[in-house]
Amino acid sequence: MYPPPPPPQSYRPPARQRHGMPAFGVVLVGLGCLLAGCIGGAAIASSPDPGTPAAASSSTTATPAAETTGPAAPKISGTESPRQRTVQPTPKRTTATPRPKRTTAKPRPKPRKTTRAPSTDPRYPTCTAAKRHGLGPYVRGTDPEYAWYEDRDHDGVVCE
């Protein structure tokens, strides 16, 4: 005979491991990274265009003769090259002329003549009722009514 099974041992889950950084620390680090990203993005957005020289974009100084004769021009040193600006003329605003309202009705297209599908015989619950009204027989492949009735002898003809 077999020996009796050992008594069941109580199940004890393994002890939970403690992590080195608590959840609060993880959240705090995440918020710090988010804040640093926002500050960096704002700094990038407010910086001048990298293609423009720093002296020309930060401040413009004008000569006294330029102030009296026309608009101020930036001072350019010998190492920097002037950016050429092309002034595009602004388009003139014009008012659209209103279209005249149509006084006659839009002509409607003539209806197309369609060919009707060949009509089928009225559907009856049984072949007997169809034969009583003078209909049938129906042949497989030529008459759509063949699918309505049961072909008991499987010869391809119903309501014979």
C-alpha positions as CSV (number, residue, x, y, z in Angstrom):
1,M,0.0,0.0,0.0
2,Y,1.1,3.6,-0.5
3,P,2.2,5.8,2.3
4,P,-0.1,8.7,3.3
5,P,0.6,12.0,1.6
6,P,2.5,14.6,3.6
7,P,0.4,17.3,5.3
8,P,-0.1,20.5,3.2
9,Q,2.3,23.3,4.0
10,S,1.0,26.8,4.4
11,Y,1.8,29.0,1.4
12,R,3.8,32.1,2.3
13,P,4.5,34.5,-0.5
14,P,8.1,35.7,-0.9
15,A,9.0,38.8,1.0
16,R,8.6,42.0,-1.0
17,Q,11.8,43.6,-2.2
18,R,12.4,47.2,-1.3
19,H,13.7,49.4,-4.0
20,G,16.5,51.9,-3.5
21,M,14.4,54.9,-4.5
22,P,10.9,55.4,-3.2
23,A,8.0,56.3,-5.5
24,F,8.0,59.9,-4.3
25,G,11.6,60.3,-5.5
26,V,10.6,58.9,-8.9
27,V,7.8,61.4,-9.2
28,L,10.1,64.2,-8.1
29,V,12.7,63.3,-10.7
30,G,10.0,63.1,-13.4
31,L,8.7,66.6,-12.6
32,G,12.2,68.0,-12.6
33,C,12.8,66.6,-16.1
34,L,9.5,68.0,-17.3
35,L,10.3,71.5,-15.9
36,A,13.8,71.4,-17.5
37,G,12.3,70.5,-20.8
38,C,9.8,73.4,-20.7
39,I,12.5,75.9,-19.8
40,G,14.8,74.6,-22.5
41,G,12.0,74.8,-25.1
42,A,11.1,78.3,-24.1
43,A,14.8,79.3,-24.4
44,I,15.0,77.8,-27.9
45,A,11.8,79.5,-29.0
46,S,12.9,82.9,-27.9
47,S,16.4,82.7,-29.4
48,P,17.1,84.6,-32.6
49,D,17.3,82.9,-36.0
50,P,20.6,81.1,-36.3
51,G,21.1,82.4,-39.9
52,T,21.1,86.0,-38.9
53,P,24.2,87.6,-37.4
54,A,23.9,88.5,-33.7
55,A,24.9,92.1,-34.2
56,A,22.4,92.8,-36.9
57,S,19.5,91.2,-35.1
58,S,20.1,92.5,-31.6
59,S,20.3,96.2,-32.2
60,T,20.4,98.6,-35.2
61,T,22.2,101.9,-35.1
62,A,21.6,104.6,-37.6
63,T,23.7,107.5,-38.7
64,P,22.4,111.0,-38.4
65,A,22.3,111.5,-42.1
66,A,20.2,108.4,-42.5
67,E,17.7,109.7,-40.0
68,T,17.1,112.8,-42.0
69,T,17.0,111.3,-45.4
70,G,15.2,108.0,-45.0
71,P,14.8,104.8,-42.9
72,A,17.5,103.7,-40.5
73,A,20.0,101.1,-42.0
74,P,22.0,98.7,-39.7
75,K,25.7,99.2,-39.3
76,I,27.6,96.4,-40.9
77,S,31.2,95.6,-40.2
78,G,33.6,94.3,-42.9
79,T,33.4,90.7,-41.8
80,E,29.6,90.4,-42.0
81,S,27.6,90.4,-45.2
82,P,24.3,92.2,-45.5
83,R,21.2,90.1,-45.8
84,Q,19.3,91.0,-48.9
85,R,15.7,91.5,-48.5
86,T,13.2,91.3,-51.3
87,V,10.2,93.5,-50.7
88,Q,7.1,91.9,-52.1
89,P,4.3,94.3,-53.0
90,T,1.2,93.8,-51.0
91,P,-1.8,92.7,-53.1
92,K,-4.5,95.2,-53.6
93,R,-7.8,94.4,-52.0
94,T,-10.6,94.4,-54.5
95,T,-14.2,93.8,-53.7
96,A,-15.8,90.9,-55.5
97,T,-18.5,91.8,-57.9
98,P,-21.7,90.0,-56.9
99,R,-23.0,87.4,-59.3
100,P,-26.4,88.0,-60.7
101,K,-29.1,85.7,-59.4
102,R,-30.5,83.1,-61.7
103,T,-34.0,83.9,-62.8
104,T,-34.8,80.7,-64.5
105,A,-34.9,77.3,-63.0
106,K,-32.0,74.9,-63.7
107,P,-33.0,72.4,-66.4
108,R,-33.5,68.9,-65.0
109,P,-32.0,66.0,-66.8
110,K,-34.4,63.8,-68.6
111,P,-35.0,60.4,-66.9
112,R,-33.2,57.6,-68.6
113,K,-35.2,54.7,-69.8
114,T,-34.1,51.5,-68.1
115,T,-34.9,48.0,-69.2
116,R,-36.7,46.0,-66.6
117,A,-35.5,42.7,-65.5
118,P,-37.6,39.8,-66.6
119,S,-40.4,39.4,-64.1
120,T,-40.8,36.1,-62.3
121,D,-43.9,34.3,-61.5
122,P,-45.6,34.9,-58.2
123,R,-44.2,32.8,-55.4
124,Y,-46.5,30.2,-53.9
125,P,-45.9,28.1,-50.8
126,T,-45.9,24.8,-52.6
127,C,-45.7,23.4,-56.1
128,T,-49.3,22.2,-55.9
129,A,-50.4,25.8,-55.4
130,A,-48.3,27.0,-58.3
131,K,-49.7,24.2,-60.6
132,R,-53.2,25.1,-59.5
133,H,-52.6,28.6,-60.9
134,G,-51.2,27.3,-64.1
135,L,-47.5,27.8,-63.5
136,G,-44.6,25.4,-63.7
137,P,-42.6,23.4,-64.5
138,Y,-39.3,25.2,-63.7
139,V,-35.9,24.1,-65.0
140,R,-32.6,24.4,-63.1
141,G,-30.3,27.1,-64.7
142,T,-33.0,28.8,-66.8
143,D,-35.9,29.6,-64.4
144,P,-35.1,31.6,-61.2
145,E,-38.2,30.1,-59.7
146,Y,-36.5,26.7,-59.5
147,A,-34.8,27.7,-56.3
148,W,-38.1,28.4,-54.6
149,Y,-39.3,24.8,-54.6
150,E,-37.8,21.4,-53.7
151,D,-36.6,19.1,-56.4
152,R,-37.3,15.7,-54.8
153,D,-36.2,13.4,-57.5
154,H,-33.1,15.6,-58.4
155,D,-33.7,15.6,-62.1
156,G,-33.4,19.4,-62.5
157,V,-37.1,20.1,-62.9
158,V,-39.6,21.2,-60.2
159,C,-43.4,21.5,-60.2
160,E,-43.7,18.8,-62.9
